[in-house]
Amino acid sequence: MTSTALEVRLASRPKGWPTDENFEIAEVEVPTPGEGQILVRNVVMSVDPYMRGRMNDVKSYVPPFQVGAPLEGGAVGEVVASNAEGFAVGDHVLHGLGWREYAVVDGKRAAKVDGDVAPLTTYLGVLGMPGLTAYAGLLVTAEFKPGDVVFVSGAAGAVGQIVGQIARLKGASRVIGSAGSAEKVKYLTEELGFDAAFNYKDGPVAEQLAAAAPDGIDVYFDNVGGEHLEAAIESLNLNGRVTICGAISQYNADKPPTGPRNIIQVLSKRLTLRGMLVGDHQALQPQFVAEVAAWIKSGELKYSETVVEGGVRQAPAAFLGLLRGENTGKMLVKF
């Protein structure tokens, strides 16, 4: 085993869109695990939109990244040394210390995963945090009911692709998605079974949504915010429900964004707008994995992954590509 390894540090806090200059690739000594810890050689890591918020020095639901310190995020790796009960050399584990080649992880903060049951990448995507976000956000936060008309923004992303398919499998009367390219729109309708989809770059979102949902929508799963949220409020029917999962259109804004101009409709239509964090729904994990894994096995639910090869040096480029919408499905970095 090598004695040194690479990690990605936050070099500076971005103002607006992040750039390569906000990241630093550093060479460090491979750490030694202490009592109750394991040493993990990462094999695949996740980049996710929420990480952009952690680059800012602001109070939020998760602490900000620290300048000069390695970034963090979901990863799957192989145990190469163990001082923790229940973990053996050769085991694969899911943990939260990505953005580095080797990580010392407390045994209590690692979960064993089996590559023979499902590909290791799926534990960071469809069977991982994004999948549970989709499952809980639709079924619990949005209180989905069979017969609902569902609209999903960022529908070709890691979360959105799963939301739309779960809605369809659970009996939605119509599922509509928005995405950022003609190729992604085709993917949604021809491969994932969305009833309608549109490219938000082709024209005003409100007009395209109204054309796709002439009878309005009952549920909006929001991954984008901004113009999409305003358009959804316009199309929502009486007692409509919104899951606020993300607002990627606003993450890189260098000034406060304008809120929906039609917010009064929340009152007149008796709408429910509810934020959701996946960490609040860990109790659903066994039910989620059992149901979604069965759908994957049967072929009823499909998923895509965009995998960037080249290891930790390519992680910043993969993250910047994610913010630009270059991924279809889950964006991953393979070591």
C-alpha positions as CSV (number, residue, x, y, z in Angstrom):
1,M,0.0,0.0,0.0
2,T,1.3,3.5,-0.8
3,S,2.4,5.7,2.0
4,T,1.0,8.9,0.5
5,A,-2.3,9.8,-1.1
6,L,-4.2,12.7,-2.6
7,E,-7.2,14.7,-1.3
8,V,-9.2,17.7,-2.5
9,R,-9.2,20.7,-0.3
10,L,-11.3,23.9,-0.4
11,A,-8.7,26.5,-1.4
12,S,-11.0,29.5,-1.2
13,R,-14.7,30.3,-1.0
14,P,-16.3,30.9,-4.4
15,K,-18.2,34.1,-5.3
16,G,-20.9,33.1,-7.7
17,W,-19.9,30.1,-9.9
18,P,-17.1,28.0,-8.5
19,T,-13.9,27.6,-10.5
20,D,-10.9,25.3,-10.5
21,E,-9.1,27.9,-8.4
22,N,-11.4,27.2,-5.5
23,F,-10.0,23.6,-5.2
24,E,-6.5,22.4,-4.2
25,I,-5.1,18.9,-4.8
26,A,-2.9,18.0,-1.8
27,E,-0.6,15.0,-1.2
28,V,-0.8,13.7,2.4
29,E,0.4,10.7,4.4
30,V,-2.0,7.8,4.5
31,P,-3.5,7.9,8.0
32,T,-3.5,5.0,10.5
33,P,-6.9,3.9,11.9
34,G,-7.3,4.1,15.7
35,E,-9.4,2.0,18.0
36,G,-12.9,1.5,16.5
37,Q,-11.8,2.8,13.1
38,I,-11.2,1.5,9.6
39,L,-8.9,2.6,6.8
40,V,-10.8,2.8,3.5
41,R,-9.4,3.0,0.0
42,N,-12.1,4.8,-1.9
43,V,-13.2,3.3,-5.2
44,V,-16.1,5.7,-6.2
45,M,-17.3,9.0,-4.8
46,S,-20.3,11.2,-5.2
47,V,-20.6,14.9,-6.1
48,D,-24.0,16.5,-5.3
49,P,-25.6,19.9,-5.6
50,Y,-25.9,20.4,-1.9
51,M,-22.1,20.6,-1.7
52,R,-22.2,24.0,-3.4
53,G,-24.0,25.4,-0.3
54,R,-21.3,24.0,2.0
55,M,-18.7,26.0,0.1
56,N,-20.2,29.2,1.6
57,D,-19.5,30.3,5.1
58,V,-23.1,30.4,6.2
59,K,-25.1,28.7,8.9
60,S,-27.2,25.9,7.4
61,Y,-28.5,22.4,8.2
62,V,-25.0,21.1,7.7
63,P,-21.7,22.8,8.6
64,P,-19.8,24.6,5.9
65,F,-16.6,23.2,4.4
66,Q,-13.5,24.8,5.9
67,V,-10.9,26.5,3.8
68,G,-7.7,24.5,3.8
69,A,-9.5,21.3,4.8
70,P,-10.6,18.4,2.6
71,L,-14.1,18.4,1.3
72,E,-16.5,15.6,2.3
73,G,-19.3,13.6,0.6
74,G,-20.6,10.2,0.0
75,A,-18.2,7.5,-1.1
76,V,-17.8,3.7,-1.3
77,G,-14.5,2.1,-0.6
78,E,-12.6,-1.1,0.3
79,V,-11.5,-1.7,3.8
80,V,-7.7,-2.1,3.8
81,A,-7.1,-2.1,7.6
82,S,-9.6,-2.5,10.4
83,N,-9.6,-1.8,14.2
84,A,-13.4,-1.9,14.3
85,E,-15.5,-4.9,15.2
86,G,-17.7,-6.1,12.4
87,F,-15.4,-4.9,9.6
88,A,-12.8,-7.0,7.8
89,V,-10.1,-6.3,5.2
90,G,-11.8,-6.6,1.8
91,D,-15.2,-5.4,2.9
92,H,-16.8,-2.6,0.9
93,V,-18.4,0.2,2.9
94,L,-20.5,3.3,2.4
95,H,-19.3,6.4,4.3
96,G,-19.1,10.2,4.2
97,L,-15.4,10.9,3.6
98,G,-15.1,11.2,-0.1
99,W,-12.9,13.7,-2.0
100,R,-9.8,11.7,-0.9
101,E,-8.1,8.5,-1.9
102,Y,-7.8,7.1,1.6
103,A,-10.0,7.8,4.6
104,V,-10.0,6.8,8.3
105,V,-13.7,6.2,9.2
106,D,-15.2,5.5,12.5
107,G,-16.9,2.1,12.4
108,K,-20.2,3.6,13.6
109,R,-20.2,5.9,10.6
110,A,-19.7,3.2,8.0
111,A,-22.2,0.8,6.5
112,K,-21.2,-2.4,4.7
113,V,-22.5,-2.8,1.2
114,D,-22.4,-5.8,-1.1
115,G,-21.3,-5.4,-4.7
116,D,-22.8,-8.8,-5.5
117,V,-26.3,-7.6,-4.5
118,A,-26.1,-4.4,-6.5
119,P,-23.3,-2.5,-8.3
120,L,-21.3,-0.4,-5.8
121,T,-22.2,2.8,-7.6
122,T,-25.9,2.3,-6.8
123,Y,-25.3,2.8,-3.1
124,L,-24.5,6.4,-3.9
125,G,-27.4,6.8,-6.3
126,V,-30.6,5.0,-6.9
127,L,-30.3,2.8,-3.7
128,G,-28.6,5.6,-1.7
129,M,-29.2,9.1,-0.6
130,P,-30.7,10.4,-3.9
131,G,-33.0,7.5,-4.1
132,L,-34.3,7.8,-0.5
133,T,-34.7,11.6,-1.1
134,A,-36.9,10.9,-4.1
135,Y,-38.9,8.2,-2.3
136,A,-39.5,10.1,1.0
137,G,-39.9,13.5,-0.8
138,L,-42.7,12.2,-3.0
139,L,-44.5,9.8,-0.8
140,V,-44.1,11.5,2.6
141,T,-43.4,15.2,2.1
142,A,-45.6,15.7,-0.9
143,E,-48.2,13.2,0.4
144,F,-48.6,11.7,-3.0
145,K,-51.9,10.0,-3.9
146,P,-52.8,7.8,-6.8
147,G,-54.3,9.8,-9.6
148,D,-52.1,12.9,-8.9
149,V,-50.6,14.8,-11.7
150,V,-46.9,15.2,-10.8
151,F,-44.4,17.7,-12.1
152,V,-40.6,17.2,-11.5
153,S,-37.9,19.7,-12.2
154,G,-34.4,18.6,-12.8
155,A,-36.1,15.4,-13.8
156,A,-33.1,13.8,-15.5
157,G,-30.9,14.2,-12.4
158,A,-30.1,11.7,-9.7
159,V,-33.2,12.5,-7.6
160,G,-35.6,13.6,-10.4
161,Q,-35.3,10.5,-12.5
162,I,-36.4,8.4,-9.5
163,V,-39.2,10.7,-8.4
164,G,-41.0,10.5,-11.8
165,Q,-40.7,6.8,-12.0
166,I,-42.0,6.2,-8.5
167,A,-44.9,8.5,-9.2
168,R,-45.7,6.5,-12.3
169,L,-45.4,3.1,-10.5
170,K,-47.6,4.4,-7.6
171,G,-50.4,5.4,-9.9
172,A,-50.0,9.0,-11.0
173,S,-52.4,10.0,-13.7
174,R,-49.7,12.0,-15.5
175,V,-46.0,12.6,-14.9
176,I,-44.2,15.6,-16.4
177,G,-40.5,16.5,-16.2
178,S,-38.3,19.4,-17.2
179,A,-34.7,19.1,-18.2
180,G,-32.0,21.1,-19.9
181,S,-31.5,19.4,-23.2
182,A,-33.4,17.7,-26.0
183,E,-31.4,14.5,-25.3
184,K,-32.6,14.5,-21.6
185,V,-36.2,15.2,-22.6
186,K,-36.0,12.2,-25.0
187,Y,-34.5,10.1,-22.1
188,L,-37.4,11.0,-19.8
189,T,-40.2,10.2,-22.2
190,E,-38.7,7.3,-24.2
191,E,-36.8,5.5,-21.5
192,L,-38.2,6.4,-18.1
193,G,-41.9,6.5,-19.1
194,F,-42.7,10.2,-18.3
195,D,-45.9,11.2,-20.0
196,A,-44.5,14.6,-21.1
197,A,-41.3,16.5,-20.7
198,F,-39.8,19.8,-22.0
199,N,-36.5,21.6,-22.3
200,Y,-36.7,24.6,-20.0
201,K,-34.3,26.5,-22.3
202,D,-36.8,26.4,-25.1
203,G,-39.1,29.0,-23.7
204,P,-40.9,30.3,-20.5
205,V,-41.3,27.5,-18.1
206,A,-44.9,28.6,-17.2
207,E,-46.0,28.3,-20.8
208,Q,-44.4,24.9,-21.4
209,L,-45.7,23.5,-18.2
210,A,-49.3,24.8,-18.9
211,A,-49.1,23.1,-22.3
212,A,-47.9,19.8,-20.8
213,A,-50.5,19.9,-18.0
214,P,-53.6,21.6,-19.4
215,D,-55.6,20.4,-16.3
216,G,-53.0,21.6,-13.9
217,I,-50.8,19.7,-11.5
218,D,-51.3,18.3,-8.0
219,V,-47.7,17.8,-6.9
220,Y,-44.5,19.6,-7.7
221,F,-41.2,18.1,-6.7
222,D,-38.8,21.1,-6.8
223,N,-35.1,20.5,-7.5
224,V,-34.5,23.9,-9.2
225,G,-36.4,26.8,-7.6
226,G,-36.6,30.2,-9.3
227,E,-38.7,30.3,-12.5
228,H,-39.7,26.7,-12.1
229,L,-41.2,27.2,-8.6
230,E,-43.2,30.3,-9.8
231,A,-44.4,28.3,-12.9
232,A,-45.5,25.4,-10.7
233,I,-47.4,27.6,-8.3
234,E,-49.3,29.0,-11.3
235,S,-50.2,25.5,-12.5
236,L,-51.0,23.9,-9.1
237,N,-54.6,22.9,-8.5
238,L,-56.5,23.5,-5.3
239,N,-54.8,21.9,-2.3
240,G,-51.7,21.2,-4.4
241,R,-48.5,20.1,-2.6
242,V,-44.8,21.1,-3.2
243,T,-41.7,19.3,-2.0
244,I,-38.8,21.8,-1.8
245,C,-35.8,19.5,-2.3
246,G,-33.4,21.9,-3.9
247,A,-32.9,25.1,-5.8
248,I,-29.9,24.5,-8.1
249,S,-30.8,27.5,-10.3
250,Q,-29.9,29.8,-7.4
251,Y,-26.9,28.1,-5.8
252,N,-24.4,30.2,-7.7
253,A,-26.3,33.5,-7.6
254,D,-24.1,36.4,-6.5
255,K,-27.1,38.4,-5.2
256,P,-30.3,37.4,-3.5
257,P,-32.7,35.8,-5.9
258,T,-36.2,37.1,-6.5
259,G,-38.9,35.1,-4.8
260,P,-42.0,33.8,-6.7
261,R,-44.1,36.8,-7.7
262,N,-47.3,34.8,-7.5
263,I,-46.9,33.7,-3.9
264,I,-50.4,34.9,-3.0
265,Q,-51.7,31.9,-4.8
266,V,-50.4,29.7,-2.0
267,L,-53.2,31.4,0.1
268,S,-55.9,31.4,-2.5
269,K,-55.3,27.8,-3.6
270,R,-54.5,26.5,-0.1
271,L,-51.2,25.1,-1.3
272,T,-48.7,23.3,0.9
273,L,-45.0,24.1,0.3
274,R,-42.8,21.9,2.5
275,G,-39.0,21.6,2.7
276,M,-37.4,18.2,3.1
277,L,-34.1,16.8,4.2
278,V,-33.3,13.2,3.6
279,G,-31.7,12.8,7.0
280,D,-35.2,13.2,8.6
281,H,-36.3,10.0,6.8
282,Q,-33.7,7.3,7.7
283,A,-36.4,5.2,9.3
284,L,-37.8,4.6,5.8
285,Q,-34.5,3.1,4.6
286,P,-35.4,-0.6,4.8
287,Q,-38.8,-0.1,3.2
288,F,-37.2,2.1,0.5
289,V,-34.4,-0.3,-0.4
290,A,-36.8,-3.3,-0.5
291,E,-39.3,-1.6,-2.8
292,V,-36.9,0.1,-5.1
293,A,-34.5,-2.9,-5.4
294,A,-37.5,-5.0,-6.5
295,W,-38.5,-2.5,-9.1
296,I,-34.9,-2.4,-10.4
297,K,-34.8,-6.2,-10.5
298,S,-38.0,-6.4,-12.4
299,G,-37.0,-3.7,-14.9
300,E,-39.9,-1.5,-13.9
301,L,-37.5,1.3,-12.6
302,K,-34.4,2.4,-14.6
303,Y,-31.6,4.7,-13.7
304,S,-28.6,6.4,-15.3
305,E,-25.2,7.3,-14.0
306,T,-22.6,9.7,-15.4
307,V,-19.2,8.3,-14.3
308,V,-16.1,10.4,-14.5
309,E,-12.9,8.3,-14.6
310,G,-9.6,9.4,-13.3
311,G,-9.9,9.5,-9.6
312,V,-9.7,12.3,-7.1
313,R,-7.9,14.7,-9.5
314,Q,-11.1,14.7,-11.7
315,A,-13.5,15.4,-8.8
316,P,-13.5,19.2,-9.1
317,A,-14.2,19.0,-12.8
318,A,-17.0,16.5,-12.2
319,F,-18.6,18.8,-9.6
320,L,-18.4,21.8,-11.8
321,G,-19.9,19.7,-14.6
322,L,-22.8,18.7,-12.3
323,L,-23.6,22.4,-11.6
324,R,-23.7,23.0,-15.3
325,G,-26.1,20.1,-15.9
326,E,-23.7,17.9,-17.8
327,N,-24.9,14.8,-16.0
328,T,-27.8,12.5,-16.8
329,G,-28.7,10.7,-13.5
330,K,-26.2,10.4,-10.7
331,M,-22.8,12.1,-11.2
332,L,-19.9,9.9,-9.8
333,V,-16.2,9.9,-9.8
334,K,-14.4,6.5,-10.1
335,F,-10.9,6.0,-8.7
